[in-house]
Amino acid sequence: MKLLHDLFTTPYGLMSIIGIGFMLCMAGFFLRMFLGKMGAPQSPEPGKSVPTGGSKTLPPSR
């Protein structure tokens, strides 16, 4: 019981609870973001153009 009393009443105990809660929220946010990005369709890069079948493309210059 002394452990729980120290955890919820002392500054270092409260800071520990806040730190653990913050890390759990961050983990949930990143998990949701990464899973959402993995399921999204891949979009083409804005600088690249998709070549059409009628024109020949040149190799990149050095």
Stockholm file with secondary structure:
# STOCKHOLM 1.0

chainA/1-62         MKLLHDLFTTPYGLMSIIGIGFMLCMAGFFLRMFLGKMGAPQSPEPGKSVPTGGSKTLPPSR
#=GR chainA/1-62 SS CHHHHHHHHSHHHHHHHHHHHHHHHHHHHHHHHHHHHHHSCCCCCTTCCCCCTTSCCCCCCC
#=GC SS_cons        CHHHHHHHHSHHHHHHHHHHHHHHHHHHHHHHHHHHHHHSCCCCCTTCCCCCTTSCCCCCCC
//
